């Protein structure tokens, strides 16, 4: 992962939502290739991307990177 950025949970959240890459592309406006790179960590996430993914998966922005079940209540949005 570049620049020591935390691993994201995008793939896990997409799988949990039972969405395909194409469906996420249609909803977010990102290309399938961009989403794949976001999920794999080879492309960093802009603030806009973080907001779009959080709304799509109905999670707080920090939950894109930290599983709240593992973090407890200490994480704040």
N, CA, C and O of each residue as an XYZ file, in Angstrom:
308
protein
N       0.842     -1.179      0.000
C       0.000      0.000      0.000
C       0.881      1.233      0.000
O       1.889      1.267      0.705
N       0.525      2.243     -0.771
C       1.322      3.447     -0.919
C       1.202      4.357      0.294
O       0.163      4.422      0.950
N       2.313      5.069      0.578
C       2.335      6.108      1.600
C       1.872      5.643      2.975
O       1.458      6.472      3.785
N       1.928      4.364      3.260
C       1.528      3.863      4.564
C       0.050      4.070      4.868
O      -0.350      4.057      6.032
N      -0.763      4.258      3.838
C      -2.197      4.466      4.042
C      -2.816      3.206      4.641
O      -2.383      2.095      4.335
N      -3.825      3.375      5.493
C      -4.449      2.192      6.079
C      -5.175      1.370      5.024
O      -5.689      1.917      4.048
N      -5.214      0.082      5.217
C      -5.933     -0.801      4.303
C      -7.417     -0.451      4.373
O      -7.966     -0.224      5.451
N      -8.048     -0.413      3.216
C      -9.477     -0.097      3.228
C     -10.300     -1.383      3.190
O      -9.782     -2.462      2.900
N     -11.574     -1.247      3.484
C     -12.500     -2.372      3.554
C     -13.495     -2.352      2.397
O     -14.555     -2.971      2.490
N     -13.171     -1.652      1.308
C     -14.127     -1.478      0.221
C     -14.602     -2.797     -0.361
O     -15.799     -2.974     -0.590
N     -13.696     -3.716     -0.602
C     -14.101     -5.002     -1.191
C     -15.032     -5.753     -0.240
O     -16.049     -6.310     -0.652
N     -14.666     -5.755      1.019
C     -15.496     -6.428      2.030
C     -16.900     -5.817      2.075
O     -17.895     -6.540      2.132
N     -16.975     -4.498      2.050
C     -18.271     -3.822      2.106
C     -19.077     -4.069      0.835
O     -20.296     -4.228      0.894
N     -18.403     -4.101     -0.314
C     -19.113     -4.390     -1.563
C     -19.649     -5.814     -1.560
O     -20.794     -6.057     -1.943
N     -18.814     -6.754     -1.125
C     -19.263     -8.144     -1.046
C     -20.451     -8.282     -0.105
O     -21.418     -8.981     -0.409
N     -20.372     -7.616      1.029
C     -21.451     -7.667      2.017
C     -22.743     -7.084      1.443
O     -23.838     -7.539      1.771
N     -22.605     -6.083      0.591
C     -23.764     -5.445     -0.039
C     -24.260     -6.206     -1.258
O     -25.292     -5.869     -1.838
N     -23.515     -7.235     -1.639
C     -23.857     -8.061     -2.804
C     -23.970     -7.240     -4.082
O     -24.878     -7.437     -4.889
N     -23.035     -6.322     -4.248
C     -22.986     -5.500     -5.441
C     -21.813     -5.919     -6.319
O     -20.769     -6.331     -5.813
N     -21.985     -5.816     -7.621
C     -20.890     -6.079     -8.543
C     -20.098     -4.795     -8.752
O     -20.555     -3.709     -8.398
N     -18.910     -4.928     -9.329
C     -18.129     -3.749     -9.670
C     -18.921     -2.844    -10.609
O     -18.903     -1.622    -10.460
N     -19.615     -3.442    -11.575
C     -20.394     -2.659    -12.527
C     -21.518     -1.890    -11.835
O     -21.784     -0.739    -12.182
N     -22.175     -2.510    -10.867
C     -23.240     -1.827    -10.134
C     -22.688     -0.653     -9.330
O     -23.289      0.421     -9.297
N     -21.546     -0.860     -8.686
C     -20.919      0.225     -7.928
C     -20.511      1.340     -8.877
O     -20.642      2.519     -8.548
N     -20.021      0.974    -10.047
C     -19.639      1.961    -11.061
C     -20.841      2.810    -11.470
O     -20.738      4.034    -11.552
N     -21.952      2.179    -11.719
C     -23.165      2.887    -12.123
C     -23.628      3.845    -11.027
O     -24.051      4.964    -11.318
N     -23.551      3.418     -9.791
C     -24.027      4.220     -8.660
C     -23.086      5.387     -8.361
O     -23.537      6.508     -8.127
N     -21.765      5.118     -8.368
C     -20.799      6.139     -7.959
C     -20.318      7.028     -9.095
O     -19.901      8.165     -8.871
N     -20.377      6.502    -10.322
C     -19.826      7.243    -11.452
C     -18.348      6.976    -11.677
O     -17.761      7.517    -12.614
N     -17.733      6.150    -10.833
C     -16.340      5.761    -11.018
C     -16.278      4.615    -12.019
O     -17.207      3.812    -12.101
N     -15.198      4.534    -12.774
C     -15.052      3.410    -13.695
C     -14.802      2.127    -12.904
O     -14.364      2.166    -11.754
N     -15.085      1.000    -13.536
C     -14.820     -0.298    -12.897
C     -13.338     -0.405    -12.542
O     -12.991     -0.903    -11.472
N     -12.464      0.062    -13.436
C     -11.021      0.003    -13.177
C     -10.646      0.833    -11.955
O      -9.829      0.403    -11.141
N     -11.231      2.013    -11.822
C     -10.942      2.869    -10.665
C     -11.403      2.207     -9.374
O     -10.676      2.210     -8.381
N     -12.593      1.646     -9.381
C     -13.107      0.966     -8.186
C     -12.192     -0.193     -7.815
O     -11.870     -0.383     -6.642
N     -11.778     -0.958     -8.802
C     -10.868     -2.076     -8.553
C      -9.555     -1.585     -7.935
O      -9.021     -2.204     -7.015
N      -9.050     -0.476     -8.451
C      -7.810      0.093     -7.885
C      -8.041      0.628     -6.472
O      -7.180      0.479     -5.606
N      -9.186      1.244     -6.238
C      -9.516      1.696     -4.879
C      -9.539      0.502     -3.929
O      -8.939      0.541     -2.854
N     -10.230     -0.550     -4.331
C     -10.344     -1.734     -3.475
C      -8.991     -2.382     -3.220
O      -8.727     -2.854     -2.115
N      -8.147     -2.407     -4.220
C      -6.829     -3.034     -4.081
C      -5.793     -2.158     -3.409
O      -4.718     -2.630     -3.037
N      -6.114     -0.880     -3.253
C      -5.201      0.028     -2.587
C      -4.142      0.636     -3.494
O      -3.251      1.337     -3.014
N      -4.223      0.380     -4.791
C      -3.223      0.948     -5.684
C      -3.578      2.371     -6.117
O      -2.772      3.043     -6.760
N      -4.757      2.821     -5.774
C      -5.167      4.200     -6.042
C      -5.732      4.779     -4.760
O      -6.593      4.176     -4.118
N      -5.243      5.951     -4.395
C      -5.707      6.563     -3.152
C      -7.138      7.067     -3.311
O      -7.626      7.271     -4.422
N      -7.780      7.257     -2.198
C      -9.171      7.702     -2.170
C      -9.234      9.203     -1.921
O      -8.669      9.700     -0.947
N      -9.908      9.911     -2.788
C     -10.136     11.338     -2.564
C     -11.230     11.496     -1.509
O     -11.906     10.532     -1.149
N     -11.387     12.697     -1.032
C     -12.453     12.961     -0.062
C     -13.816     12.669     -0.686
O     -14.704     12.126     -0.029
N     -13.973     13.034     -1.958
C     -15.223     12.763     -2.679
C     -15.487     11.263     -2.757
O     -16.616     10.818     -2.550
N     -14.453     10.487     -3.053
C     -14.611      9.030     -3.155
C     -15.002      8.445     -1.806
O     -15.891      7.596     -1.731
N     -14.354      8.885     -0.754
C     -14.680      8.394      0.588
C     -16.142      8.681      0.909
O     -16.851      7.814      1.419
N     -16.590      9.886      0.612
C     -17.983     10.248      0.870
C     -18.948      9.392      0.060
O     -19.954      8.919      0.590
N     -18.650      9.189     -1.222
C     -19.533      8.381     -2.073
C     -19.617      6.940     -1.577
O     -20.706      6.373     -1.487
N     -18.475      6.356     -1.260
C     -18.483      4.967     -0.785
C     -19.203      4.849      0.559
O     -19.951      3.896      0.777
N     -18.987      5.795      1.448
C     -19.653      5.751      2.756
C     -21.169      5.829      2.596
O     -21.902      5.098      3.262
N     -21.640      6.705      1.721
C     -23.092      6.802      1.475
C     -23.615      5.516      0.837
O     -24.660      4.999      1.234
N     -22.889      5.009     -0.144
C     -23.317      3.796     -0.839
C     -23.463      2.627      0.129
O     -24.477      1.929      0.119
N     -22.443      2.417      0.970
C     -22.440      1.264      1.868
C     -23.101      1.554      3.210
O     -23.147      0.694      4.090
N     -23.614      2.780      3.358
C     -24.335      3.179      4.578
C     -23.496      2.962      5.835
O     -23.942      2.352      6.807
N     -22.265      3.483      5.786
C     -21.355      3.408      6.923
C     -20.769      4.799      7.159
O     -20.833      5.668      6.290
N     -20.209      4.990      8.321
C     -19.474      6.222      8.587
C     -18.151      6.149      7.830
O     -17.657      5.062      7.534
N     -17.594      7.289      7.526
C     -16.391      7.300      6.698
C     -15.256      6.468      7.297
O     -14.547      5.788      6.555
N     -15.066      6.503      8.610
C     -13.976      5.739      9.205
C     -14.177      4.236      9.026
O     -13.210      3.473      9.041
N     -15.433      3.808      8.858
C     -15.713      2.386      8.697
C     -15.244      1.837      7.350
O     -15.246      0.624      7.141
N     -14.843      2.717      6.441
C     -14.234      2.259      5.196
C     -12.843      1.696      5.454
O     -12.298      0.970      4.623
N     -12.267      2.033      6.614
C     -10.907      1.616      6.961
C     -10.822      0.779      8.229
O      -9.902     -0.024      8.383
N     -11.774      0.960      9.135
C     -11.744      0.288     10.432
C     -13.074     -0.413     10.654
O     -14.136      0.200     10.548
N     -13.008     -1.688     10.961
C     -14.223     -2.425     11.287
C     -14.662     -1.991     12.683
O     -13.924     -2.204     13.645
N     -15.845     -1.388     12.818
C     -16.270     -0.882     14.124
C     -16.381     -1.970     15.186
O     -16.293     -1.679     16.379
N     -16.569     -3.203     14.772
C     -16.638     -4.299     15.756
C     -15.276     -4.541     16.384
O     -15.184     -5.027     17.512
N     -14.221     -4.203     15.657
C     -12.865     -4.379     16.180
C     -12.364     -3.134     16.892
O     -11.492     -3.221     17.757
N     -12.911     -1.968     16.533
C     -12.434     -0.699     17.082
C     -13.143     -0.307     18.370
O     -12.655      0.548     19.110
N     -14.263     -0.907     18.640
C     -15.052     -0.493     19.791
C     -15.701      0.842     19.510
O     -15.900      1.193     18.347
N     -16.026      1.573     20.509
C     -16.684      2.868     20.342
C     -15.698      4.021     20.298
O     -16.114      5.179     20.285
N     -14.400      3.736     20.276
C     -13.399      4.797     20.329
C     -13.290      5.566     19.024
O     -12.886      6.728     19.040
N     -13.633      4.965     17.901
C     -13.504      5.630     16.607
C     -14.577      6.707     16.466
O     -15.732      6.517     16.846
N     -14.165      7.829     15.915
C     -15.081      8.953     15.734
C     -15.016      9.383     14.284
O     -13.942      9.393     13.681
N     -16.141      9.732     13.730
C     -16.238     10.166     12.338
C     -15.730     11.571     12.170
O     -15.737     12.102     11.060
